[in-house]
Amino acid sequence: MKNVMKYKGYYAKIEYSDEDECFCGQIEGLKHDSISFEGQTVKELKKDFKDAIDHYLETCKEYNMKPEKQCKGSLNVRLGAELHNEVKLKSEEKNISINEFIKQAVTNYLKTC
């Protein structure tokens, strides 16, 4: 994935602001909290990104709050009845759950990207 930074389980998309002449980033996928950062150089951007995450985690710890995660590890997928039936049959053939079948399929797909 292009223009993405990762640190301590968080990721952010990076953009360049021509108006401000700096790089800026925002942690996406948080419902209640907002974490943004910037830098005029890549080095400054990386440092501010890490500092912003560290500050967020320290603040959560200080106030005894659980830090938000961007992804919780579960999601609902609407396959449609026909595809759902195909997945069910294939998962039964392999003697695994539908969830495990889909997890393997997504893992295999991501390896080819």
C-alpha positions as CSV (number, residue, x, y, z in Angstrom):
1,M,0.0,0.0,0.0
2,K,1.4,3.4,-1.0
3,N,1.6,6.4,1.3
4,V,0.9,4.5,4.4
5,M,2.9,4.5,7.7
6,K,2.5,1.8,10.4
7,Y,3.5,1.9,14.1
8,K,2.4,-0.1,17.1
9,G,-0.6,-1.6,15.3
10,Y,-1.8,1.8,13.9
11,Y,-1.6,2.9,10.3
12,A,-2.1,6.2,8.6
13,K,-2.5,7.5,5.1
14,I,0.0,10.3,4.2
15,E,-0.8,13.3,2.0
16,Y,1.2,16.3,0.9
17,S,-0.2,19.8,1.4
18,D,1.1,22.1,-1.3
19,E,-0.5,25.0,0.5
20,D,1.2,24.3,3.8
21,E,4.3,22.8,2.1
22,C,4.3,19.8,4.4
23,F,3.4,16.2,4.7
24,C,0.4,15.4,6.9
25,G,-1.2,12.2,8.1
26,Q,-4.3,11.1,10.0
27,I,-5.0,7.8,11.8
28,E,-8.1,6.5,10.1
29,G,-10.8,4.2,11.4
30,L,-11.0,5.6,14.9
31,K,-14.6,6.3,15.9
32,H,-14.1,8.5,19.0
33,D,-10.5,9.7,18.9
34,S,-8.6,11.8,16.4
35,I,-4.8,11.5,15.8
36,S,-3.1,13.6,13.3
37,F,0.6,14.6,12.6
38,E,2.8,16.4,10.1
39,G,6.3,17.2,9.1
40,Q,8.2,19.1,6.4
41,T,10.5,16.2,5.8
42,V,9.9,12.4,5.8
43,K,12.1,12.2,8.9
44,E,10.0,14.8,10.7
45,L,6.8,13.1,9.6
46,K,7.9,9.8,10.9
47,K,9.0,11.3,14.2
48,D,5.7,13.2,14.7
49,F,3.7,10.1,13.7
50,K,5.5,8.0,16.4
51,D,5.2,10.7,18.9
52,A,1.5,11.2,18.3
53,I,0.8,7.4,18.8
54,D,3.0,7.3,21.9
55,H,1.3,10.4,23.3
56,Y,-2.1,8.8,22.6
57,L,-1.2,5.6,24.3
58,E,0.3,7.3,27.3
59,T,-2.8,9.6,27.7
60,C,-5.1,6.5,27.6
61,K,-2.9,4.8,30.2
62,E,-2.9,7.9,32.4
63,Y,-6.7,8.2,32.3
64,N,-7.2,4.4,32.6
65,M,-8.9,4.3,29.2
66,K,-8.6,1.5,26.6
67,P,-7.0,2.8,23.4
68,E,-9.2,2.5,20.3
69,K,-8.1,0.1,17.6
70,Q,-8.6,0.7,13.9
71,C,-9.8,-2.8,13.3
72,K,-11.4,-5.1,15.9
73,G,-10.7,-8.4,14.0
74,S,-14.2,-9.2,13.1
75,L,-16.5,-8.0,10.3
76,N,-19.8,-8.9,8.6
77,V,-19.6,-10.0,5.0
78,R,-22.6,-10.1,2.7
79,L,-21.9,-12.8,0.1
80,G,-25.3,-13.4,-1.4
81,A,-27.2,-16.7,-1.0
82,E,-25.5,-18.5,-4.0
83,L,-21.9,-17.7,-3.0
84,H,-22.7,-18.4,0.7
85,N,-23.9,-21.8,-0.3
86,E,-20.7,-22.5,-2.3
87,V,-18.5,-21.4,0.5
88,K,-20.5,-23.6,3.0
89,L,-20.1,-26.6,0.7
90,K,-16.4,-26.0,0.2
91,S,-15.7,-25.4,3.9
92,E,-17.5,-28.7,4.7
93,E,-15.4,-30.5,2.1
94,K,-12.3,-29.2,3.8
95,N,-13.7,-29.9,7.3
96,I,-13.2,-26.3,8.4
97,S,-15.6,-23.5,9.4
98,I,-16.9,-20.9,7.0
99,N,-15.0,-18.3,8.9
100,E,-11.7,-20.3,8.5
101,F,-12.4,-20.8,4.8
102,I,-12.9,-17.1,4.2
103,K,-9.9,-16.2,6.4
104,Q,-7.7,-18.6,4.3
105,A,-9.2,-17.2,1.0
106,V,-8.4,-13.6,2.0
107,T,-4.9,-14.5,3.3
108,N,-4.2,-16.3,0.0
109,Y,-5.5,-13.4,-2.1
110,L,-3.4,-10.8,-0.1
111,K,-0.3,-12.9,-0.9
112,T,-0.9,-12.4,-4.6
113,C,-1.3,-8.6,-4.4
